[in-house]
């Protein structure tokens, strides 16, 4: 390394590369590690999130249907 590079690095002028907390390899610009996959979401996690959201949507639809049925029962009993 040249003396200029060392001097600039010591003054904070050179960008410091962040290292992966898992394997200490340099992180890419997006904060992910190409070596161990730190910072990357796997497709399985995304699928689980989509499935969870779908289940929440079904739950909400069922709750709305139960409210509608309850209103229909109350209306017919009056």
N, C-alpha and C positions, 0 to 999 in steps of 0.2 A: 504494500500500500504506500502511496506517495505521501510525503510530508504534508502536502496541501490537503489531501483527503483526511489524514489523521487530524489536522488542525480544524478543518471544517466539521468533522465528526465530533470533536471535543467541544465545539461552540454550539452544538445543536443544529447546525445547518444541514447536515446530512440526515435524510429520513431514516429513522430507526425501524428495523423490521421487527414486528412482534413475533413472538414464538408461541407455538402451540403449548397449552398447559398440560396436555396429555403426553406428548412425545418430544417436546422441545424443538421441533422442526419449524422453519419459518412459515408463517401463515401467508396465504394469498391475499390479494387486495380485498376480497369479499369476506375475509375473516375466517375462511375455511382452511383446513389442513389437507393437502393432497396425499399426505403419507398415511394418516390414521382415520381421516374422515371427520375430524372434529369440526363442529359448526354446521355440518350438513344434515338436513333432515332426510331420513331414508323414505322410500316410497311406502313402507309399511306404516310409518307414523302418519303420513298424509292420508293413507287409506283409512286408518283408525279414526282420524279426525273427521273425515267425510262420513264414515259410518256412524259415529257418535252424533254428528249433526243431523243425519237422516233419522236416527232414533228419536232425537229431541223434537224434530218436526212431526213425526208420527204421534208422539206423546201429546204435543200441543193440539193436533187435529182431533185426537180422541177426547181430550178434555173439552174442546169446543163442542164436539158431538154430544157428550154427556150433558153439558149445560143446555143445549138445544132440546134434548129429550126431556130433561127435567122441567124446562119451561112448558113443553107440550103437555106433560102430565099434570102440572099445576093448573094450566089453562083448562084442561078437560075436566078436572075435578071441581072447578068453580061453577 
